[in-house]
Amino acid sequence: MRSPNRQMTAILFAAFFTTLAPSAFAQTKHRKATPVVGTVVRFTGGSTSVDVKIGEDNPAVRDFLSMLPLKLKLEEFTGREKISYLPRKLKHTGSPGSDPEDGDLIYFIPWGNLGFYYNTAGIDYSNQTIHIGTYKASLGTLEKLADQPVTVKILQ
């Protein structure tokens, strides 16, 4: 015969799993189902903005999105890209490398920076370069964003 305390514990345990556990599972399931590909992230400096359409669903992209909103500063790098350093490096394990093209926003693992590529001539695949998304903006528009505070946020 069970003691009253053991019976009460068993009843409470069963009640937990029939009421709370399913909702906790649904929340976890819902978080994983949150769409990433197609999300639009806007980079705004002054009256200039550039929209990036997220094109990948990987750990680095999800970690980047989790940091938003934030403020960055873009700067020129080697006549190929405008770069910005994030407040911290992204969690990227399991994220595939890429072969960047003009119009790509990438994350460069060794330096922990984002890069708006506009001149990828001679740049090939690298497992250190993670594709985040694509943008449609001229070099002139990117230059207007450089050297000033840039707000980065997800468009709703």
FIVEX-832336 format. One record per residue: residue number from 1; residue in three letters; x, y, z of N, C-alpha, C, O in turn. Coordinates in steps of 0.2 Angstrom, whole numbers, plus 5000, padded with zeros to 4 digits. Layout:
N
+-----+-----+------+------+------+------+------+------+------+------+------+------+------+------+
!   n ! res !  nxx !  nyy !  nzz ! caxx ! cayy ! cazz !  cxx !  cyy !  czz !  oxx !  oyy !  ozz !
+-----+-----+------+------+------+------+------+------+------+------+------+------+------+------+
! NUM ! ALA !    X !    Y !    Z !    X !    Y !    Z !    X !    Y !    Z !    X !    Y !    Z !
...
+-----+-----+------+------+------+------+------+------+------+------+------+------+------+------+
//
This chain:
156
+-----+-----+------+------+------+------+------+------+------+------+------+------+------+------+
!   n ! res !  nxx !  nyy !  nzz ! caxx ! cayy ! cazz !  cxx !  cyy !  czz !  oxx !  oyy !  ozz !
+-----+-----+------+------+------+------+------+------+------+------+------+------+------+------+
!   1 ! MET ! 5004 ! 4994 ! 5000 ! 5000 ! 5000 ! 5000 ! 5004 ! 5006 ! 5000 ! 5009 ! 5007 ! 5004 !
!   2 ! ARG ! 5003 ! 5011 ! 4996 ! 5007 ! 5017 ! 4995 ! 5005 ! 5022 ! 5001 ! 4999 ! 5022 ! 5004 !
!   3 ! SER ! 5010 ! 5026 ! 5003 ! 5009 ! 5031 ! 5008 ! 5005 ! 5037 ! 5005 ! 5005 ! 5038 ! 4999 !
!   4 ! PRO ! 5001 ! 5041 ! 5009 ! 4998 ! 5046 ! 5006 ! 5002 ! 5051 ! 5003 ! 5000 ! 5055 ! 4998 !
!   5 ! ASN ! 5008 ! 5052 ! 5006 ! 5013 ! 5057 ! 5003 ! 5015 ! 5055 ! 4996 ! 5016 ! 5059 ! 4991 !
!   6 ! ARG ! 5016 ! 5048 ! 4995 ! 5018 ! 5046 ! 4988 ! 5013 ! 5046 ! 4983 ! 5014 ! 5048 ! 4977 !
!   7 ! GLN ! 5007 ! 5045 ! 4986 ! 5001 ! 5046 ! 4981 ! 5000 ! 5053 ! 4979 ! 4998 ! 5054 ! 4973 !
!   8 ! MET ! 5001 ! 5058 ! 4984 ! 5000 ! 5065 ! 4982 ! 5005 ! 5067 ! 4977 ! 5004 ! 5071 ! 4973 !
!   9 ! THR ! 5011 ! 5065 ! 4978 ! 5017 ! 5066 ! 4974 ! 5015 ! 5064 ! 4967 ! 5016 ! 5067 ! 4962 !
!  10 ! ALA ! 5013 ! 5058 ! 4966 ! 5011 ! 5055 ! 4960 ! 5005 ! 5059 ! 4956 ! 5006 ! 5060 ! 4950 !
!  11 ! ILE ! 5001 ! 5061 ! 4960 ! 4995 ! 5065 ! 4957 ! 4997 ! 5071 ! 4955 ! 4996 ! 5074 ! 4949 !
!  12 ! LEU ! 5002 ! 5075 ! 4959 ! 5004 ! 5081 ! 4957 ! 5009 ! 5081 ! 4950 ! 5008 ! 5085 ! 4946 !
!  13 ! PHE ! 5013 ! 5075 ! 4950 ! 5017 ! 5074 ! 4944 ! 5013 ! 5073 ! 4938 ! 5015 ! 5076 ! 4933 !
!  14 ! ALA ! 5008 ! 5069 ! 4939 ! 5003 ! 5068 ! 4933 ! 5000 ! 5074 ! 4931 ! 4999 ! 5075 ! 4925 !
!  15 ! ALA ! 4998 ! 5078 ! 4936 ! 4994 ! 5084 ! 4934 ! 4999 ! 5089 ! 4930 ! 4997 ! 5092 ! 4925 !
!  16 ! PHE ! 5005 ! 5089 ! 4932 ! 5010 ! 5094 ! 4929 ! 5011 ! 5092 ! 4922 ! 5010 ! 5096 ! 4917 !
!  17 ! PHE ! 5011 ! 5085 ! 4920 ! 5013 ! 5083 ! 4913 ! 5006 ! 5083 ! 4909 ! 5007 ! 5084 ! 4903 !
!  18 ! THR ! 5000 ! 5083 ! 4912 ! 4994 ! 5084 ! 4908 ! 4992 ! 5091 ! 4907 ! 4988 ! 5092 ! 4902 !
!  19 ! THR ! 4995 ! 5096 ! 4911 ! 4993 ! 5103 ! 4910 ! 4998 ! 5107 ! 4908 ! 4998 ! 5111 ! 4902 !
!  20 ! LEU ! 5004 ! 5107 ! 4911 ! 5009 ! 5112 ! 4909 ! 5014 ! 5109 ! 4904 ! 5016 ! 5113 ! 4900 !
!  21 ! ALA ! 5016 ! 5103 ! 4904 ! 5020 ! 5100 ! 4899 ! 5018 ! 5101 ! 4892 ! 5022 ! 5103 ! 4888 !
!  22 ! PRO ! 5012 ! 5100 ! 4890 ! 5010 ! 5101 ! 4883 ! 5011 ! 5108 ! 4881 ! 5013 ! 5109 ! 4875 !
!  23 ! SER ! 5009 ! 5113 ! 4885 ! 5010 ! 5120 ! 4883 ! 5017 ! 5122 ! 4883 ! 5019 ! 5126 ! 4878 !
!  24 ! ALA ! 5021 ! 5119 ! 4887 ! 5029 ! 5120 ! 4886 ! 5031 ! 5118 ! 4880 ! 5036 ! 5121 ! 4877 !
!  25 ! PHE ! 5029 ! 5112 ! 4878 ! 5031 ! 5109 ! 4872 ! 5029 ! 5113 ! 4866 ! 5033 ! 5114 ! 4861 !
!  26 ! ALA ! 5023 ! 5115 ! 4866 ! 5020 ! 5119 ! 4861 ! 5024 ! 5126 ! 4860 ! 5026 ! 5128 ! 4854 !
!  27 ! GLN ! 5026 ! 5129 ! 4865 ! 5030 ! 5135 ! 4865 ! 5037 ! 5133 ! 4862 ! 5039 ! 5137 ! 4857 !
!  28 ! THR ! 5040 ! 5128 ! 4864 ! 5047 ! 5126 ! 4861 ! 5046 ! 5124 ! 4853 ! 5050 ! 5127 ! 4849 !
!  29 ! LYS ! 5040 ! 5121 ! 4852 ! 5039 ! 5119 ! 4845 ! 5038 ! 5125 ! 4841 ! 5040 ! 5126 ! 4835 !
!  30 ! HIS ! 5034 ! 5130 ! 4844 ! 5033 ! 5137 ! 4840 ! 5039 ! 5140 ! 4839 ! 5040 ! 5143 ! 4833 !
!  31 ! ARG ! 5044 ! 5141 ! 4844 ! 5050 ! 5144 ! 4843 ! 5054 ! 5142 ! 4837 ! 5057 ! 5145 ! 4833 !
!  32 ! LYS ! 5054 ! 5135 ! 4836 ! 5058 ! 5132 ! 4831 ! 5055 ! 5133 ! 4824 ! 5058 ! 5133 ! 4819 !
!  33 ! ALA ! 5048 ! 5134 ! 4824 ! 5044 ! 5135 ! 4818 ! 5045 ! 5142 ! 4816 ! 5042 ! 5144 ! 4810 !
!  34 ! THR ! 5047 ! 5147 ! 4820 ! 5048 ! 5154 ! 4818 ! 5052 ! 5154 ! 4811 ! 5057 ! 5152 ! 4811 !
!  35 ! PRO ! 5048 ! 5158 ! 4806 ! 5052 ! 5158 ! 4800 ! 5058 ! 5163 ! 4800 ! 5058 ! 5168 ! 4804 !
!  36 ! VAL ! 5063 ! 5161 ! 4797 ! 5069 ! 5165 ! 4797 ! 5070 ! 5167 ! 4790 ! 5071 ! 5173 ! 4788 !
!  37 ! VAL ! 5070 ! 5162 ! 4785 ! 5071 ! 5164 ! 4778 ! 5066 ! 5169 ! 4776 ! 5060 ! 5167 ! 4777 !
!  38 ! GLY ! 5068 ! 5174 ! 4773 ! 5063 ! 5179 ! 4770 ! 5062 ! 5185 ! 4775 ! 5059 ! 5190 ! 4773 !
!  39 ! THR ! 5064 ! 5184 ! 4781 ! 5064 ! 5190 ! 4786 ! 5068 ! 5196 ! 4783 ! 5073 ! 5195 ! 4780 !
!  40 ! VAL ! 5066 ! 5202 ! 4784 ! 5069 ! 5208 ! 4781 ! 5072 ! 5212 ! 4787 ! 5069 ! 5213 ! 4792 !
!  41 ! VAL ! 5078 ! 5213 ! 4787 ! 5082 ! 5217 ! 4792 ! 5084 ! 5224 ! 4789 ! 5087 ! 5224 ! 4783 !
!  42 ! ARG ! 5082 ! 5229 ! 4792 ! 5084 ! 5236 ! 4789 ! 5090 ! 5239 ! 4793 ! 5090 ! 5239 ! 4799 !
!  43 ! PHE ! 5094 ! 5241 ! 4789 ! 5100 ! 5245 ! 4791 ! 5099 ! 5253 ! 4790 ! 5098 ! 5254 ! 4784 !
!  44 ! THR ! 5098 ! 5257 ! 4795 ! 5096 ! 5264 ! 4794 ! 5102 ! 5269 ! 4797 ! 5103 ! 5268 ! 4803 !
!  45 ! GLY ! 5104 ! 5273 ! 4793 ! 5108 ! 5278 ! 4795 ! 5106 ! 5285 ! 4792 ! 5106 ! 5286 ! 4786 !
!  46 ! GLY ! 5104 ! 5290 ! 4797 ! 5101 ! 5296 ! 4794 ! 5095 ! 5295 ! 4790 ! 5090 ! 5291 ! 4793 !
!  47 ! SER ! 5095 ! 5297 ! 4784 ! 5089 ! 5296 ! 4780 ! 5090 ! 5290 ! 4775 ! 5086 ! 5289 ! 4770 !
!  48 ! THR ! 5095 ! 5287 ! 4776 ! 5097 ! 5281 ! 4771 ! 5096 ! 5275 ! 4774 ! 5097 ! 5274 ! 4780 !
!  49 ! SER ! 5093 ! 5270 ! 4770 ! 5092 ! 5263 ! 4773 ! 5093 ! 5258 ! 4768 ! 5092 ! 5259 ! 4762 !
!  50 ! VAL ! 5095 ! 5252 ! 4770 ! 5096 ! 5246 ! 4766 ! 5093 ! 5241 ! 4769 ! 5094 ! 5239 ! 4775 !
!  51 ! ASP ! 5089 ! 5237 ! 4765 ! 5085 ! 5231 ! 4768 ! 5089 ! 5225 ! 4765 ! 5091 ! 5224 ! 4760 !
!  52 ! VAL ! 5090 ! 5220 ! 4770 ! 5093 ! 5214 ! 4769 ! 5088 ! 5209 ! 4770 ! 5084 ! 5208 ! 4775 !
!  53 ! LYS ! 5087 ! 5204 ! 4764 ! 5082 ! 5199 ! 4765 ! 5086 ! 5193 ! 4767 ! 5091 ! 5191 ! 4763 !
!  54 ! ILE ! 5084 ! 5190 ! 4773 ! 5088 ! 5184 ! 4775 ! 5087 ! 5178 ! 4771 ! 5081 ! 5177 ! 4769 !
!  55 ! GLY ! 5092 ! 5175 ! 4769 ! 5092 ! 5170 ! 4764 ! 5094 ! 5163 ! 4767 ! 5094 ! 5158 ! 4763 !
!  56 ! GLU ! 5096 ! 5162 ! 4773 ! 5098 ! 5156 ! 4776 ! 5095 ! 5155 ! 4783 ! 5093 ! 5160 ! 4786 !
!  57 ! ASP ! 5094 ! 5149 ! 4785 ! 5092 ! 5147 ! 4792 ! 5097 ! 5143 ! 4794 ! 5098 ! 5137 ! 4793 !
!  58 ! ASN ! 5102 ! 5146 ! 4798 ! 5107 ! 5142 ! 4801 ! 5109 ! 5146 ! 4808 ! 5106 ! 5151 ! 4810 !
!  59 ! PRO ! 5113 ! 5143 ! 4812 ! 5114 ! 5145 ! 4819 ! 5117 ! 5153 ! 4819 ! 5115 ! 5157 ! 4823 !
!  60 ! ALA ! 5121 ! 5154 ! 4814 ! 5124 ! 5161 ! 4814 ! 5118 ! 5166 ! 4813 ! 5118 ! 5171 ! 4816 !
!  61 ! VAL ! 5114 ! 5165 ! 4808 ! 5109 ! 5169 ! 4806 ! 5104 ! 5170 ! 4812 ! 5102 ! 5176 ! 4814 !
!  62 ! ARG ! 5102 ! 5165 ! 4815 ! 5097 ! 5165 ! 4821 ! 5100 ! 5169 ! 4826 ! 5097 ! 5173 ! 4830 !
!  63 ! ASP ! 5107 ! 5168 ! 4828 ! 5110 ! 5172 ! 4833 ! 5110 ! 5179 ! 4831 ! 5109 ! 5183 ! 4836 !
!  64 ! PHE ! 5112 ! 5181 ! 4825 ! 5112 ! 5188 ! 4823 ! 5105 ! 5191 ! 4824 ! 5104 ! 5196 ! 4827 !
!  65 ! LEU ! 5100 ! 5188 ! 4822 ! 5093 ! 5190 ! 4823 ! 5091 ! 5191 ! 4830 ! 5087 ! 5196 ! 4832 !
!  66 ! SER ! 5094 ! 5187 ! 4834 ! 5092 ! 5187 ! 4841 ! 5095 ! 5193 ! 4845 ! 5093 ! 5196 ! 4850 !
!  67 ! MET ! 5100 ! 5196 ! 4841 ! 5104 ! 5202 ! 4844 ! 5100 ! 5209 ! 4842 ! 5101 ! 5214 ! 4845 !
!  68 ! LEU ! 5095 ! 5208 ! 4838 ! 5092 ! 5215 ! 4835 ! 5087 ! 5217 ! 4840 ! 5083 ! 5213 ! 4843 !
!  69 ! PRO ! 5086 ! 5223 ! 4841 ! 5089 ! 5229 ! 4837 ! 5096 ! 5230 ! 4840 ! 5097 ! 5229 ! 4846 !
!  70 ! LEU ! 5100 ! 5234 ! 4836 ! 5106 ! 5236 ! 4839 ! 5109 ! 5242 ! 4834 ! 5106 ! 5243 ! 4829 !
!  71 ! LYS ! 5114 ! 5245 ! 4837 ! 5117 ! 5250 ! 4833 ! 5124 ! 5248 ! 4831 ! 5128 ! 5245 ! 4835 !
!  72 ! LEU ! 5126 ! 5249 ! 4825 ! 5133 ! 5248 ! 4822 ! 5136 ! 5254 ! 4818 ! 5132 ! 5259 ! 4818 !
!  73 ! LYS ! 5142 ! 5253 ! 4816 ! 5145 ! 5258 ! 4812 ! 5148 ! 5254 ! 4806 ! 5153 ! 5250 ! 4807 !
!  74 ! LEU ! 5147 ! 5256 ! 4800 ! 5150 ! 5253 ! 4794 ! 5156 ! 5257 ! 4792 ! 5156 ! 5263 ! 4793 !
!  75 ! GLU ! 5161 ! 5253 ! 4790 ! 5167 ! 5257 ! 4787 ! 5169 ! 5253 ! 4781 ! 5167 ! 5247 ! 4780 !
!  76 ! GLU ! 5173 ! 5256 ! 4777 ! 5175 ! 5253 ! 4770 ! 5181 ! 5248 ! 4772 ! 5185 ! 5249 ! 4777 !
!  77 ! PHE ! 5181 ! 5243 ! 4768 ! 5186 ! 5238 ! 4769 ! 5188 ! 5236 ! 4762 ! 5185 ! 5232 ! 4758 !
!  78 ! THR ! 5194 ! 5237 ! 4760 ! 5198 ! 5235 ! 4754 ! 5195 ! 5236 ! 4747 ! 5196 ! 5232 ! 4742 !
!  79 ! GLY ! 5190 ! 5241 ! 4747 ! 5187 ! 5242 ! 4740 ! 5182 ! 5236 ! 4738 ! 5181 ! 5235 ! 4732 !
!  80 ! ARG ! 5180 ! 5232 ! 4743 ! 5176 ! 5226 ! 4742 ! 5170 ! 5226 ! 4745 ! 5165 ! 5223 ! 4743 !
!  81 ! GLU ! 5170 ! 5229 ! 4751 ! 5164 ! 5228 ! 4756 ! 5164 ! 5234 ! 4761 ! 5169 ! 5237 ! 4763 !
!  82 ! LYS ! 5158 ! 5235 ! 4764 ! 5157 ! 5239 ! 4770 ! 5156 ! 5234 ! 4775 ! 5152 ! 5230 ! 4775 !
!  83 ! ILE ! 5160 ! 5235 ! 4781 ! 5160 ! 5230 ! 4786 ! 5158 ! 5234 ! 4793 ! 5158 ! 5240 ! 4793 !
!  84 ! SER ! 5156 ! 5230 ! 4797 ! 5154 ! 5232 ! 4804 ! 5155 ! 5226 ! 4809 ! 5154 ! 5221 ! 4808 !
!  85 ! TYR ! 5158 ! 5228 ! 4815 ! 5159 ! 5223 ! 4820 ! 5153 ! 5223 ! 4824 ! 5150 ! 5228 ! 4827 !
!  86 ! LEU ! 5151 ! 5217 ! 4826 ! 5146 ! 5216 ! 4830 ! 5148 ! 5216 ! 4838 ! 5154 ! 5216 ! 4839 !
!  87 ! PRO ! 5143 ! 5217 ! 4842 ! 5145 ! 5218 ! 4849 ! 5149 ! 5212 ! 4852 ! 5153 ! 5212 ! 4857 !
!  88 ! ARG ! 5147 ! 5206 ! 4849 ! 5150 ! 5200 ! 4851 ! 5150 ! 5195 ! 4845 ! 5147 ! 5196 ! 4840 !
!  89 ! LYS ! 5154 ! 5190 ! 4845 ! 5154 ! 5185 ! 4840 ! 5148 ! 5181 ! 4840 ! 5145 ! 5179 ! 4845 !
!  90 ! LEU ! 5146 ! 5179 ! 4834 ! 5140 ! 5175 ! 4833 ! 5141 ! 5168 ! 4835 ! 5147 ! 5165 ! 4833 !
!  91 ! LYS ! 5136 ! 5164 ! 4837 ! 5137 ! 5157 ! 4838 ! 5136 ! 5154 ! 4831 ! 5130 ! 5155 ! 4828 !
!  92 ! HIS ! 5141 ! 5151 ! 4828 ! 5140 ! 5149 ! 4821 ! 5141 ! 5141 ! 4820 ! 5141 ! 5139 ! 4814 !
!  93 ! THR ! 5142 ! 5137 ! 4825 ! 5143 ! 5130 ! 4824 ! 5138 ! 5127 ! 4820 ! 5132 ! 5128 ! 4822 !
!  94 ! GLY ! 5139 ! 5124 ! 4815 ! 5134 ! 5121 ! 4811 ! 5132 ! 5125 ! 4805 ! 5127 ! 5123 ! 4801 !
!  95 ! SER ! 5134 ! 5131 ! 4804 ! 5133 ! 5136 ! 4799 ! 5137 ! 5134 ! 4793 ! 5144 ! 5134 ! 4794 !
!  96 ! PRO ! 5135 ! 5133 ! 4787 ! 5139 ! 5132 ! 4781 ! 5143 ! 5138 ! 4779 ! 5140 ! 5144 ! 4779 !
!  97 ! GLY ! 5148 ! 5137 ! 4776 ! 5152 ! 5142 ! 4772 ! 5148 ! 5145 ! 4766 ! 5143 ! 5142 ! 4764 !
!  98 ! SER ! 5151 ! 5149 ! 4762 ! 5148 ! 5152 ! 4756 ! 5153 ! 5154 ! 4751 ! 5159 ! 5155 ! 4753 !
!  99 ! ASP ! 5151 ! 5155 ! 4745 ! 5154 ! 5158 ! 4740 ! 5151 ! 5165 ! 4738 ! 5146 ! 5165 ! 4734 !
! 100 ! PRO ! 5153 ! 5170 ! 4742 ! 5149 ! 5177 ! 4742 ! 5149 ! 5180 ! 4735 ! 5153 ! 5179 ! 4730 !
! 101 ! GLU ! 5144 ! 5183 ! 4734 ! 5142 ! 5187 ! 4727 ! 5141 ! 5194 ! 4729 ! 5139 ! 5196 ! 4735 !
! 102 ! ASP ! 5142 ! 5199 ! 4724 ! 5140 ! 5206 ! 4725 ! 5132 ! 5206 ! 4728 ! 5128 ! 5202 ! 4725 !
! 103 ! GLY ! 5131 ! 5210 ! 4733 ! 5124 ! 5210 ! 4735 ! 5123 ! 5206 ! 4741 ! 5117 ! 5205 ! 4743 !
! 104 ! ASP ! 5128 ! 5202 ! 4743 ! 5127 ! 5198 ! 4749 ! 5129 ! 5201 ! 4756 ! 5134 ! 5205 ! 4756 !
! 105 ! LEU ! 5126 ! 5200 ! 4761 ! 5128 ! 5202 ! 4768 ! 5130 ! 5195 ! 4771 ! 5127 ! 5190 ! 4771 !
! 106 ! ILE ! 5137 ! 5196 ! 4773 ! 5140 ! 5190 ! 4776 ! 5142 ! 5191 ! 4783 ! 5142 ! 5196 ! 4785 !
! 107 ! TYR ! 5144 ! 5185 ! 4786 ! 5147 ! 5186 ! 4793 ! 5154 ! 5182 ! 4792 ! 5154 ! 5176 ! 4790 !
! 108 ! PHE ! 5159 ! 5186 ! 4794 ! 5166 ! 5183 ! 4793 ! 5168 ! 5181 ! 4800 ! 5169 ! 5185 ! 4805 !
! 109 ! ILE ! 5169 ! 5174 ! 4801 ! 5170 ! 5171 ! 4807 ! 5176 ! 5173 ! 4811 ! 5176 ! 5175 ! 4817 !
! 110 ! PRO ! 5182 ! 5174 ! 4808 ! 5188 ! 5175 ! 4812 ! 5188 ! 5182 ! 4815 ! 5190 ! 5183 ! 4820 !
! 111 ! TRP ! 5185 ! 5187 ! 4812 ! 5185 ! 5194 ! 4814 ! 5178 ! 5196 ! 4818 ! 5178 ! 5201 ! 4822 !
! 112 ! GLY ! 5173 ! 5192 ! 4817 ! 5167 ! 5193 ! 4820 ! 5163 ! 5199 ! 4817 ! 5160 ! 5203 ! 4821 !
! 113 ! ASN ! 5164 ! 5200 ! 4811 ! 5161 ! 5206 ! 4807 ! 5156 ! 5204 ! 4802 ! 5156 ! 5198 ! 4799 !
! 114 ! LEU ! 5151 ! 5209 ! 4801 ! 5147 ! 5208 ! 4795 ! 5150 ! 5212 ! 4789 ! 5154 ! 5216 ! 4790 !
! 115 ! GLY ! 5148 ! 5210 ! 4783 ! 5151 ! 5213 ! 4777 ! 5146 ! 5213 ! 4772 ! 5143 ! 5208 ! 4770 !
! 116 ! PHE ! 5145 ! 5219 ! 4769 ! 5141 ! 5221 ! 4763 ! 5145 ! 5220 ! 4757 ! 5149 ! 5225 ! 4756 !
! 117 ! TYR ! 5145 ! 5215 ! 4754 ! 5150 ! 5214 ! 4748 ! 5147 ! 5218 ! 4742 ! 5141 ! 5217 ! 4741 !
! 118 ! TYR ! 5151 ! 5222 ! 4739 ! 5149 ! 5225 ! 4733 ! 5154 ! 5224 ! 4727 ! 5153 ! 5226 ! 4721 !
! 119 ! ASN ! 5160 ! 5220 ! 4729 ! 5165 ! 5219 ! 4724 ! 5168 ! 5212 ! 4726 ! 5173 ! 5212 ! 4729 !
! 120 ! THR ! 5165 ! 5207 ! 4723 ! 5168 ! 5200 ! 4725 ! 5172 ! 5197 ! 4720 ! 5174 ! 5191 ! 4720 !
! 121 ! ALA ! 5175 ! 5201 ! 4715 ! 5179 ! 5198 ! 4710 ! 5185 ! 5195 ! 4713 ! 5189 ! 5198 ! 4717 !
! 122 ! GLY ! 5186 ! 5188 ! 4712 ! 5192 ! 5185 ! 4714 ! 5191 ! 5182 ! 4721 ! 5195 ! 5178 ! 4724 !
! 123 ! ILE ! 5185 ! 5182 ! 4724 ! 5184 ! 5179 ! 4731 ! 5180 ! 5173 ! 4729 ! 5175 ! 5173 ! 4726 !
! 124 ! ASP ! 5182 ! 5168 ! 4732 ! 5179 ! 5161 ! 4731 ! 5176 ! 5159 ! 4738 ! 5176 ! 5162 ! 4743 !
! 125 ! TYR ! 5174 ! 5152 ! 4737 ! 5171 ! 5149 ! 4743 ! 5175 ! 5149 ! 4749 ! 5181 ! 5148 ! 4748 !
! 126 ! SER ! 5173 ! 5150 ! 4755 ! 5176 ! 5150 ! 4761 ! 5172 ! 5147 ! 4767 ! 5166 ! 5149 ! 4767 !
! 127 ! ASN ! 5174 ! 5142 ! 4771 ! 5170 ! 5140 ! 4776 ! 5170 ! 5145 ! 4782 ! 5167 ! 5144 ! 4787 !
! 128 ! GLN ! 5174 ! 5150 ! 4781 ! 5174 ! 5156 ! 4786 ! 5169 ! 5161 ! 4785 ! 5169 ! 5166 ! 4789 !
! 129 ! THR ! 5166 ! 5161 ! 4779 ! 5161 ! 5166 ! 4777 ! 5154 ! 5163 ! 4777 ! 5153 ! 5159 ! 4773 !
! 130 ! ILE ! 5150 ! 5166 ! 4781 ! 5143 ! 5163 ! 4782 ! 5138 ! 5168 ! 4778 ! 5138 ! 5174 ! 4780 !
! 131 ! HIS ! 5134 ! 5166 ! 4774 ! 5129 ! 5170 ! 4770 ! 5124 ! 5171 ! 4775 ! 5121 ! 5167 ! 4778 !
! 132 ! ILE ! 5122 ! 5178 ! 4776 ! 5117 ! 5180 ! 4780 ! 5110 ! 5182 ! 4776 ! 5105 ! 5179 ! 4777 !
! 133 ! GLY ! 5111 ! 5186 ! 4770 ! 5106 ! 5187 ! 4766 ! 5108 ! 5191 ! 4760 ! 5114 ! 5192 ! 4759 !
! 134 ! THR ! 5103 ! 5194 ! 4757 ! 5105 ! 5198 ! 4751 ! 5102 ! 5205 ! 4751 ! 5097 ! 5206 ! 4755 !
! 135 ! TYR ! 5105 ! 5210 ! 4748 ! 5102 ! 5217 ! 4748 ! 5103 ! 5220 ! 4741 ! 5107 ! 5217 ! 4736 !
! 136 ! LYS ! 5099 ! 5225 ! 4739 ! 5099 ! 5228 ! 4733 ! 5100 ! 5235 ! 4734 ! 5095 ! 5239 ! 4735 !
! 137 ! ALA ! 5106 ! 5237 ! 4734 ! 5108 ! 5244 ! 4735 ! 5114 ! 5246 ! 4731 ! 5119 ! 5241 ! 4731 !
! 138 ! SER ! 5115 ! 5252 ! 4729 ! 5121 ! 5254 ! 4725 ! 5127 ! 5255 ! 4730 ! 5126 ! 5256 ! 4736 !
! 139 ! LEU ! 5133 ! 5256 ! 4728 ! 5138 ! 5257 ! 4732 ! 5137 ! 5264 ! 4735 ! 5139 ! 5266 ! 4740 !
! 140 ! GLY ! 5134 ! 5269 ! 4731 ! 5133 ! 5276 ! 4733 ! 5129 ! 5275 ! 4740 ! 5130 ! 5279 ! 4744 !
! 141 ! THR ! 5124 ! 5271 ! 4740 ! 5119 ! 5270 ! 4745 ! 5123 ! 5268 ! 4751 ! 5122 ! 5270 ! 4757 !
! 142 ! LEU ! 5127 ! 5262 ! 4750 ! 5131 ! 5260 ! 4756 ! 5136 ! 5265 ! 4758 ! 5137 ! 5265 ! 4764 !
! 143 ! GLU ! 5139 ! 5269 ! 4754 ! 5143 ! 5274 ! 4756 ! 5140 ! 5279 ! 4761 ! 5143 ! 5282 ! 4765 !
! 144 ! LYS ! 5133 ! 5281 ! 4760 ! 5129 ! 5285 ! 4764 ! 5128 ! 5282 ! 4771 ! 5127 ! 5286 ! 4776 !
! 145 ! LEU ! 5129 ! 5276 ! 4771 ! 5128 ! 5273 ! 4778 ! 5134 ! 5273 ! 4782 ! 5134 ! 5272 ! 4788 !
! 146 ! ALA ! 5140 ! 5273 ! 4779 ! 5147 ! 5273 ! 4782 ! 5148 ! 5278 ! 4786 ! 5146 ! 5284 ! 4785 !
! 147 ! ASP ! 5152 ! 5277 ! 4792 ! 5155 ! 5282 ! 4796 ! 5149 ! 5286 ! 4800 ! 5150 ! 5292 ! 4802 !
! 148 ! GLN ! 5144 ! 5283 ! 4802 ! 5139 ! 5286 ! 4806 ! 5135 ! 5280 ! 4810 ! 5136 ! 5274 ! 4808 !
! 149 ! PRO ! 5132 ! 5282 ! 4815 ! 5128 ! 5276 ! 4818 ! 5122 ! 5273 ! 4814 ! 5119 ! 5277 ! 4811 !
! 150 ! VAL ! 5122 ! 5267 ! 4813 ! 5117 ! 5263 ! 4809 ! 5113 ! 5259 ! 4814 ! 5115 ! 5255 ! 4818 !
! 151 ! THR ! 5106 ! 5260 ! 4814 ! 5102 ! 5256 ! 4817 ! 5100 ! 5250 ! 4813 ! 5098 ! 5250 ! 4807 !
! 152 ! VAL ! 5100 ! 5244 ! 4817 ! 5098 ! 5238 ! 4813 ! 5092 ! 5235 ! 4817 ! 5093 ! 5234 ! 4823 !
! 153 ! LYS ! 5087 ! 5233 ! 4813 ! 5081 ! 5231 ! 4816 ! 5077 ! 5226 ! 4811 ! 5078 ! 5227 ! 4805 !
! 154 ! ILE ! 5073 ! 5222 ! 4814 ! 5069 ! 5217 ! 4810 ! 5063 ! 5221 ! 4808 ! 5060 ! 5224 ! 4812 !
! 155 ! LEU ! 5061 ! 5221 ! 4802 ! 5055 ! 5224 ! 4800 ! 5049 ! 5220 ! 4801 ! 5050 ! 5214 ! 4800 !
! 156 ! GLN ! 5044 ! 5222 ! 4804 ! 5038 ! 5218 ! 4806 ! 5033 ! 5218 ! 4800 ! 5028 ! 5215 ! 4800 !
+-----+-----+------+------+------+------+------+------+------+------+------+------+------+------+
//
